[in-house]
Amino acid sequence: MSEPLDTPITIREMLSDDLKQAHGLSLAEKWPHRIQEWQRCFLLGFGFVAEQNGVIVGTAMGWPFTDQVSSLGLVIVSSDIRGKGLGRKLMDVVLDKLGERAVMLISTADGLPLYKKYGFDVKGTIHQHQGASFTAPLLIANEGQRLRPMGASDIDKIVQLDASAVGYDRAKVLRELMESGKGIVLESQDGAVGFSIFRRFGHGHVIGPTIAPNLEGAKMMISHWLRSNPGMFIRLDVPGDGDLSDWLDDLGVSCVDRVNRMVLGNSSELDSRGNVFSIVNQAIG
């Protein structure tokens, strides 16, 4: 049983002014997020904070994508007050605001017991790859295919490809990512069939999301980013049930962590899709 808290703690909705302290909590956990990542997550969703004597000691955030599906993440409790039920209280208020939506989250081993108590089921794994010393092959497009820069006019098709891959509409997320990063499109004779976005994140840059019709298309786009940015620290979070993880290891973009993809509620929209080869991040999915 959790021990009671010694000093009263207030749980309230997160404000933009809270992001600096929230960022401090993630730094204490050695998470790589910059303040800009927190700002983007806040722009795209909502959050709650736990406040004690004017100090933020806990956070949790949610992202309601549609009326049916959502994501939950950035659940952090200050190390000196863990084990007293604060994480559960933060989860309760976020889940209450998400309502009847199915909820996806990415769980570390430490968070697994708490999430299982809520009824979250493990639906797969995500492998975190990163590195700055890598070699990437030059991969030639299949006949009738080519890579080209992503432009503003691609947004409708990108949203469509993404929705077909993940199972629900993430137009708001993709518009923000296109503004803050740069993208490429894999195009066939029938038009765009895949895309990948490259942007600043944490200690360097991240490749994601990457949506492709097959493994070869995903490798071609990822190899493009790696070859274009030699020596740069690059991260990808990829589904662990395919061959992409082993390929990245062979290139020198090593797997440094494995986490669980979990889902609460029955929603076919949140079933794993084979066309997702790297995710946005471990908060949004």
N, C-alpha and C positions, 0 to 999 in steps of 0.2 A: 504494500500500500504506500502511496506517495505521502511524504511528510508535508505538513502544512507550511505555507509561506510565512516567514517571520514578519515581513513588512508588506502591507497591502499593495497589490498590483492592479492597475487599471488596464483593461483591454478596450481599445478603441480603434476606429478606422484610421488607416494610414493616411498621412498628409504628405505633400511634396517636401515640406520642411523636415520630415522624419528621415529622408533618404540618406542623409550624411551619416546619421547614427546607425541606420540599418546597414549601410556599407561597412561601417566599423565592425559590426557583428560578423559579417562574412569574412572580413580580413582576419579576425581573431580565429576563425575556423580554417584559415589558409585557403579559402576559396579564391579563385582568380578574378572574380567580378570587379570591374571598375565601377565608379559611381555612374558612368554613362549606361551600363547594363541595368543597374537598378532603375534609373530614370526611364529607360525604354520599357522595362517590365511594368512599371507603374503606369505609364502611358497606355499600355495595352490591356491592363486589367485593373485590379483593386487589391488592397491589402489591409491587414490589421496588425497593430503593434501592441505589445505589452510594455507598460511604462511603470517604473518604480522610482519614486522620488525624482521625477523629471528625466530619468534616463531610460532609453529604450533597451529592454532586456530580452525581447523576443519579437519575431516577425512570422507572418505567413501570408501568402498571396494566392489569388485565384484569377483564372482567365476564362470567362464564359464565351466560348467561340460561337455557339448557336444555342437555341432553346433546348437542345438535346445533349450536347457534349461540352466538356470543359477540362481544364487542367489546373493542378494545384502544385505549388512549389515554394521555394525559398523559406522553408520552415526552419527557423533557427531559434534556439534558446541559449542564452548566455550560460557558459559552462559552470558558473558558480551557483546557479539555481536550478540545475537540471534534477530530474527525479522527483519533482514536486507537483507534477500535473499540469504545468504551464503549457507544454506542447499540445496536450489534449485540448485544453481550453481554446488555444489559437485555432486548432483544427476544427473545433466545433463551430466557431463563428464563421470561418471561411466556408465550410460545407453547408451551413445554414443559408448563407447568402447565395451559394451556387444552386440551392434548391434541389429540384428533382433531376438535374442533369447527371449523366454519367460522368465520372471524374477519372482522369488519367494523372499519374504522377510517376516520377523517377525516384527510387528509394535506394539510399545507401544501406549497408548492412546494419548500421546503428538504428536507422529508422524503421527497419522491417517489422519488428515486434509491434510497434505502435500502429502502423498502417494495417497489419493483419487483424488487430483488434477491431478496427472499423469495418472489416469485411473486404478490404482490397485483396484482389487476387493477382498473383504474378502471371504476366502474360508474355514474358520474354526478358531478354537482357539487352543492355546498351553497353558497348565497349568504347571507352574514352581513349583516343589515340592522340599523340602529340609528339612534336620533335622539331628540331631545326637543322639537323644533319641528315639529309635524306637524298636519295637519287630517284628521279622519276623518269620513266621511259617516255619516248615520243610515240604516242599511239595514233594511228592513222584511222580516220573515219571510214566506216563502211561505204561502199558505193551508194551515192544518192544522199549521203548525210554530210553535215558540216557543223562546225562550231562557229558561232558569231556572238558579238557583244549583245547584251540585253538592253533594250531601250524602253522608254516610257510607254510606247504603243503596245508593248508585249504584255502589259499587266493583266488584261482580261484572260488571255490564253494561259499565262502563268498561274493565275488563280484557279482556272479550270483544271490544269494538269495537277496542281497541288491537291485540290479537292478530290480528284479521282484517286490519288495515291493515299491520302490520309483518311479519306472518308467523310470530310466535312469542310466547310468553307472557312478559310483563314485569310480573307482578303485584307483585313486591317493589318494583320501581322506582316503580310508580304509587302504591302505598300510601304510600311515603315522600314523593312529590311532593304528594299530597293532604294530608298532615299539615303540610307546610312551606309550602304555597301555598293558593290558592283556585281554584275551577274553575267553569265553566259547562257546561251540557248543552244541546245542540240536540235538541229533542224533536219528534217527529211524532205522528200519531194512533196509530202502532204502537209508540211508546216512543222511547227514546233512539237517535239515529242519529249523533251526533257529540259531541265534547267538546273543551275547551281549558282549559289550566292556566296561571295567572299567578303568578309567584313572584319573590322576590329573587334576583338574580344579578349578580355583578360590580359595575359602577358604578351599577346601578339595578335594573330588573326585566326578566324575560324572559317571552315568551309561547311556551309549548311544554311538552308536545306539543300540536299541534292536529290532531285527526282529524275528518274531515268526509266526507259522502257525495259532495260536489261542491265546485267552486270557490266557488259562491255561498254555501254554508253556511260555508265556512272564512272568507270575507271578513266575513260577518255576525258571527262570534264574535270575530275579530281586531279588527274595527271597534268592537265593544263594549268591549274592553279599552282601546283607544286613546282612545275618547271618555270613558271613566270615569277616565282618568289623564292629563289634559292637562298638558303641560309636563314630565312625568316622563321620565327617560331609559329607553327601552325597546329591547330587542333581540329579534330573531327570527332563527333559522337555518332557511332554507327550501330545499327542493329547487329546483335551478336549471332544471328541464326543464318548468316550467309558467308560467302567466301571473301568478302571485302576486307574483313579484319585481318586475315592471314596475309593478304596482298599488301596491306599497309605496313604490317610488321616487316615484310621482306624489303620494303622501300626504305625503312628506317624511321617511319612514323609509328612509333611503338605504342602498344596497348599498355596503359598505366593504371587502368581501373576498370572494373566491371560492376554495373549497378543493375537493379531490377526495374523493369517497366511494369507498373501495376495499374489495375483498373477497378473502380468501384461502380457497381450498377451494370445493368445489361444494356449494352449499346453496340450494335454491329458496326457503327461508325468508328468505334475505337479498336476494332480488331486490327492486328498487325497487317500492313500492306507490303507486298513484295517490291513495290516500285520506290520505296523510301530508302535511300542509301546513306544519307546522313541527316540528322535532325537539326532543328533550329538551335536548341540548347536543352539542357536537362530540366529546365523549369517549364518551358512552353511545349516541348516535345517536337 
